[in-house]
Amino acid sequence: MVSQSTLLPPQLAVREARPDDPLECSVHSLPKPLLREFQHVFGQEYLEEMVKDNNKSLELLAIPTNQQARKDLVAVGDDIEFEKDRLLNVFMEFGDELCKRIRSYGFWADYIDPCSGLPMITPNCNKVYSEVDGMECLLNYKAHNAGFCKILQHPRWGSAVYPATMFAHAPPDLVIKLVQEYQAKMTSK
């Protein structure tokens, strides 16, 4: 399922270092509801700095990822916590790598720690980003409430899914190309 903001629909991306741990990855222009969320997390001043740049080829982008968990993550137990840690490590490595690649071209990029909801690179941010709300907005994925938690329902994987997001202020063509390189690595094996 894609939304109007979709620039690159969801596809599997794989890092050479982790060929058995693909991530579903897509690229989106930031729709208004997420622009407000971006302002909340990163601060109005940061957004104003981006707008001041006035480079028409740059766009504020969201790069949502989802990983298929080996177990239903709604369950509890040590094996579930181990799986969440494994998925966290896969995303943190991928987020760090992709953001470094985008930054190497001179553009801004950051990724959200799925455990805390806080940005990993941008300093002085203390507002939390909701991964589930982002997936609902960007990918039209459904969610349901379980007590105080919102549980994401992936269309194929159900609640055996681990969502995490990156953001970039960069040319969309560049970000799409970089994401597609991970897909190309997977299909060439």
C-alpha positions as CSV (number, residue, x, y, z in Angstrom):
1,M,0.0,0.0,0.0
2,V,1.3,3.4,-0.9
3,S,0.3,6.9,-0.1
4,Q,0.4,10.1,-2.2
5,S,3.7,11.0,-0.6
6,T,5.4,7.8,-1.9
7,L,8.4,8.4,-4.1
8,L,9.7,4.8,-3.9
9,P,7.3,2.1,-2.9
10,P,8.3,-0.5,-0.2
11,Q,11.0,-2.9,-1.4
12,L,13.4,-5.2,0.4
13,A,16.9,-3.8,1.1
14,V,19.9,-5.8,2.2
15,R,23.3,-4.9,3.5
16,E,26.2,-7.0,2.5
17,A,27.2,-7.4,6.1
18,R,23.7,-8.9,6.9
19,P,22.4,-10.7,3.9
20,D,19.9,-12.7,6.0
21,D,18.4,-9.6,7.5
22,P,16.5,-7.6,4.9
23,L,14.5,-4.5,5.7
24,E,11.4,-3.3,3.8
25,C,12.4,0.3,2.9
26,S,10.6,3.1,1.0
27,V,11.1,6.8,0.4
28,H,8.4,9.5,0.9
29,S,8.1,13.3,0.7
30,L,7.0,14.5,4.1
31,P,3.2,14.9,4.2
32,K,1.7,17.7,6.4
33,P,0.8,15.4,9.4
34,L,4.4,14.2,9.5
35,L,5.8,17.7,8.9
36,R,4.2,18.7,12.2
37,E,5.7,15.6,13.8
38,F,9.1,16.4,12.4
39,Q,8.8,20.0,13.8
40,H,7.9,18.5,17.2
41,V,10.9,16.1,17.2
42,F,13.6,18.2,15.6
43,G,12.3,21.7,16.5
44,Q,10.9,24.6,14.5
45,E,14.3,26.3,14.3
46,Y,15.8,23.3,12.5
47,L,13.0,23.2,10.0
48,E,13.4,27.0,9.4
49,E,17.1,26.4,8.7
50,M,16.2,23.9,6.0
51,V,13.6,26.2,4.5
52,K,16.2,29.1,4.4
53,D,18.5,26.9,2.3
54,N,16.0,27.6,-0.5
55,N,17.6,24.9,-2.7
56,K,14.6,23.7,-4.8
57,S,16.2,20.4,-5.5
58,L,16.2,19.5,-1.8
59,E,13.2,17.9,-0.1
60,L,12.4,16.8,3.4
61,L,12.1,13.0,3.1
62,A,11.0,10.1,5.3
63,I,12.6,6.7,4.8
64,P,10.5,4.2,6.8
65,T,11.8,0.7,7.3
66,N,10.0,-2.5,8.6
67,Q,11.7,-5.8,9.4
68,Q,9.9,-9.1,9.5
69,A,10.4,-10.5,13.0
70,R,11.0,-14.2,13.5
71,K,8.4,-14.1,16.3
72,D,5.2,-12.2,17.0
73,L,6.5,-9.1,18.9
74,V,3.3,-8.7,20.9
75,A,4.3,-11.7,23.0
76,V,6.5,-11.5,26.0
77,G,9.6,-13.4,27.2
78,D,13.3,-13.5,26.9
79,D,13.2,-14.9,23.3
80,I,11.0,-11.9,22.3
81,E,13.4,-9.4,23.9
82,F,16.3,-11.1,22.2
83,E,14.5,-10.8,18.8
84,K,13.8,-7.1,19.4
85,D,17.5,-6.5,20.2
86,R,18.5,-8.3,17.0
87,L,16.1,-6.2,15.0
88,L,17.2,-3.0,16.7
89,N,20.9,-3.8,15.9
90,V,20.0,-4.5,12.2
91,F,18.2,-1.2,11.9
92,M,20.8,0.8,13.8
93,E,23.6,-0.4,11.5
94,F,21.5,0.2,8.4
95,G,20.3,3.7,9.6
96,D,23.8,4.7,10.5
97,E,25.2,3.5,7.2
98,L,22.5,5.1,5.0
99,C,22.6,8.4,6.9
100,K,26.4,8.5,6.6
101,R,26.1,7.9,2.8
102,I,23.6,10.7,2.4
103,R,25.7,13.0,4.6
104,S,28.8,12.2,2.5
105,Y,27.1,14.1,-0.3
106,G,26.7,17.2,2.0
107,F,23.1,16.7,2.9
108,W,21.4,16.3,6.3
109,A,20.1,12.9,7.4
110,D,19.2,11.3,10.8
111,Y,17.6,8.1,12.1
112,I,15.3,7.5,15.0
113,D,16.2,5.1,17.8
114,P,13.2,2.8,17.8
115,C,13.6,2.2,21.5
116,S,13.6,5.8,22.7
117,G,11.9,7.5,19.7
118,L,14.8,10.1,19.7
119,P,17.1,11.1,16.9
120,M,20.5,9.5,16.9
121,I,22.6,12.3,15.2
122,T,20.9,15.7,15.7
123,P,21.8,17.1,19.1
124,N,19.4,18.6,21.7
125,C,16.3,16.8,20.6
126,N,14.2,15.4,23.4
127,K,10.7,14.9,21.8
128,V,9.7,11.4,20.8
129,Y,8.8,10.2,17.3
130,S,6.0,7.6,17.0
131,E,7.1,4.9,14.6
132,V,3.6,3.4,14.4
133,D,1.9,6.8,13.6
134,G,4.5,7.3,10.9
135,M,3.8,4.0,9.3
136,E,0.1,4.6,9.4
137,C,0.6,8.0,7.7
138,L,3.3,7.0,5.1
139,L,2.3,3.5,4.2
140,N,-1.4,3.3,5.3
141,Y,-0.5,0.3,7.5
142,K,-3.1,-0.4,10.2
143,A,-2.5,-0.4,14.0
144,H,-4.5,-1.3,17.0
145,N,-4.3,-0.5,20.7
146,A,-3.1,-3.0,23.2
147,G,-3.3,-1.3,26.6
148,F,-1.1,1.7,26.5
149,C,0.7,0.6,23.3
150,K,-0.1,0.9,19.7
151,I,0.7,-2.2,17.7
152,L,1.5,-2.0,14.0
153,Q,-0.1,-4.5,11.7
154,H,2.0,-5.1,8.6
155,P,-0.2,-6.3,5.7
156,R,1.9,-9.5,5.2
157,W,3.6,-10.0,8.6
158,G,0.9,-8.9,11.0
159,S,2.4,-7.9,14.4
160,A,5.7,-9.7,13.7
161,V,7.1,-6.4,12.5
162,Y,9.8,-4.0,13.7
163,P,9.3,-0.4,12.4
164,A,12.0,2.3,12.3
165,T,12.5,5.5,10.4
166,M,15.2,7.8,8.9
167,F,14.8,11.3,7.7
168,A,16.8,13.3,5.1
169,H,16.9,16.8,3.6
170,A,18.3,15.9,0.2
171,P,17.5,15.5,-3.5
172,P,14.9,12.7,-3.7
173,D,16.7,11.2,-6.7
174,L,19.8,10.7,-4.7
175,V,18.1,9.1,-1.7
176,I,16.1,6.8,-4.0
177,K,19.3,5.8,-5.9
178,L,21.0,5.0,-2.6
179,V,18.1,2.9,-1.3
180,Q,17.8,1.1,-4.6
181,E,21.5,0.1,-4.4
182,Y,20.6,-2.0,-1.4
183,Q,17.9,-3.7,-3.4
184,A,20.2,-4.2,-6.4
185,K,22.8,-5.9,-4.1
186,M,20.1,-8.3,-3.0
187,T,18.9,-9.3,-6.4
188,S,22.4,-9.7,-7.8
189,K,23.2,-12.6,-5.4
